[in-house]
Amino acid sequence: FMSETAAALCLSAGYRDAGDRMWQGLTLLFALVPCALVQLSLVFIHRDVSRDRPLVLLLHLLQLGPLV
């Protein structure tokens, strides 16, 4: 997950340097929307599994560790 996010950010920076704003925006969109969807799904998992804190922590570290 971390390498995918880093690669998307590097690719977006390359598009910015080349002056290609459309591809930069699409790259950022496809990199950040999945992060938001994962966070939203983890909120619902947190509500369902509120008694099991280590599972919720593990899910956050595996899915959103670089962004949290």
N, C-alpha and C positions, 0 to 999 in steps of 0.2 A: 504494500500500500504506500509506503513511504517513497519507494523508488518510482512508482507510477505518478505520484504527486510531484516529485522533483522533476521528472522528465517532462510533465505537462507544463510546469512553470518555466523550465529552460526553453522548451519549444515556443512558448508564448513570448518569452523575451526575444527569441530569434525573430519571430514574426514582427514584434514591435520595432526591432532594429532595422528590419527590411521595409518597414512602412506598410505592412499588410494588416490593416486594422480588423478586417472581417475575420481572417483566420485566427488572429489573436483573440478576438472576442469569443469565437466558437471554441477555441481550445480552453479558455478559462471557463466557459459555460460547462463544457463536458468534464472539466476537472472538479468544479465546485458544486455542481448540482448533485452528483452522487454523494458527496460528503454531507450535504444537507439532508438528503434522503436517508442516509445511514443514521445520522443523528436523530432524525424523527422516528425511525424504527426503533432505535435504542431507547427512546423515551417511552414508547409503548411496552417494550420488553421490561424496562425498569418498573413500570407500573404492575406488570404481570408477575414479575419475579422479585418483588420488593423485599422479601425475606432473605434472599440469597445474594448478599452484597459482593462476594468475590466473583461471581459470574458476571455481574454488571460491570465491575471494574475490568475484568478480562476482556469483555466485549468492547468497552471503550478504548482499551489499550490496543487491541488488534485492529479496530476499524478507524478510530479517530485519534490515535496517539500523536501523530505529527501536528495535527491542527489544534488539539486541546492544549 
